[in-house]
């Protein structure tokens, strides 16, 4: 079962800091998906150790691509048939706390992951938390994105 309250509490606690259990990826491309994975893990408590196709974190040098990579996390969540979280695409109006939004700024690739901390009906009243550009309770509409995609987490 996915505990959305635990996701919220984790996102709130670590939005403006770094959990010392995890490497801070800001200096090497950004910490956004690492933070989103930490939040998801706080809610599900289960990793998937299936090599490059899994979703896990042991340390900064021993992790799956999906733990820190925007596209890899997307693929893992939508294709996962094993342990750990699973997701499906949905509209922003159907998102819940603990779900994921990914942003595309250039029309070609998605490069930023956000965790939902308050569900809403549109970009203006759906609130998120994120790392790299640390925030908590920010409206999705405050980003200058070209498009976004929404992933509802199911366990």
HELIX and SHEET records of a PDB file:
HELIX    1   1 UNK A    4  UNK A   14  1                                  11    
HELIX    2   2 UNK A   26  UNK A   28  5                                   3    
HELIX    3   3 UNK A   32  UNK A   44  1                                  13    
HELIX    4   4 UNK A   51  UNK A   53  5                                   3    
HELIX    5   5 UNK A   65  UNK A   68  1                                   4    
HELIX    6   6 UNK A   70  UNK A   79  1                                  10    
HELIX    7   7 UNK A   92  UNK A   94  5                                   3    
HELIX    8   8 UNK A  140  UNK A  142  5                                   3    
SHEET    1   A 2 UNK A  57  UNK A  59  0                                        
SHEET    2   A 2 UNK A  62  UNK A  63 -1                                        
SHEET    1   B 6 UNK A  86  UNK A  90  0                                        
SHEET    2   B 6 UNK A 147  UNK A 154 -1                                        
SHEET    3   B 6 UNK A 100  UNK A 104 -1                                        
SHEET    4   B 6 UNK A 110  UNK A 118 -1                                        
SHEET    5   B 6 UNK A 127  UNK A 130 -1                                        
SHEET    6   B 6 UNK A 135  UNK A 139 -1                                        
END                                                                             
